Amino acid sequence: MSDLAQDVVSQVLGRGHADAWKHYGLWGRPPAPRGLLVGEAPGPNTDALLPLFPYPPNSAGGRLLKYADVDPADWLGKLVRMNLCDGTWSARRAVAGRARALAFLLDRANYHHDEPLRVLLLGARVARAWSCRGSFGYAEQYGWKGVGLRVAWIPHPSGRNLLYNDRRNQLRARRAVLWAIGERDAP
């Protein structure tokens, strides 16, 4: 990557993220995404246009990376990120966000090997917006024109979620994340 391109990336991502991406050797072309990570809404210090970055380690991305137990270079780029709400959570925004996500998923230009991306939902409200129940789960849902979407959901990996204090739940999240990035056939 040219010095000019590196400067642009540094300005867009911020020096901390740009240095971290460089640390992981990710200046080249990212891998083809295998999954879509759907969150609730960007936090106050989150840029919704950036991928869920696994840095710092106590962030949601850092916790998911820890649960998945994969190298950061294997994680980054394999998940596209989308939030249901652009601002604070509301049911109306969530419905509109789900429609945007479905339009993205059903666009053949976004397919991976002629199949829609795998969908990993983060959090109970996001799962409910997709008509999914329970803390953890997996289902096949059918989109427009009968296209089958594979959807898994896990609790939000925030530091406040006590479900992740149980090692079994961390392993369930690991299986779901590995499935979403294409490392497993089933969550």
MODA-V225335 format. One line per field, one symbol per residue. phi: phi as a letter, one per 40 degrees, with the letter a starting at -180 (. if undefined). psi: psi as a letter, one per 30 degrees, with the letter a starting at -180 (. if undefined). A space follows every 50 residues. Layout:
# MODA-V225335
phi->???
psi->???
This chain:
# MODA-V225335
phi->.ccccccccccccgdcccccdcdcgbcccccccbabcbbcacccbbcccc ccccacdccdccccccccfbcdccccgcbcbabcbcbccacccccccccc cccccccdcccbfgbcccbbcbhccccccbgbbgcbaaabbbcdggccbb bbbbccccccccdcccdccccccdcccccccgcbcac
psi->kleeeeeeeeeefkeeeeeeeeeghhfakllkkflkjjadlklfgkjffl ljkhklfgleeeeeeeefhlkeffekffkkkkkekfblkleeeeeeeeee eeeeefjffgljhgkllkkjkjleeeeefghklleklklklkakggkkkk klkllkhlffjfeffkeeeeeeeeeeeeeeggflfk.
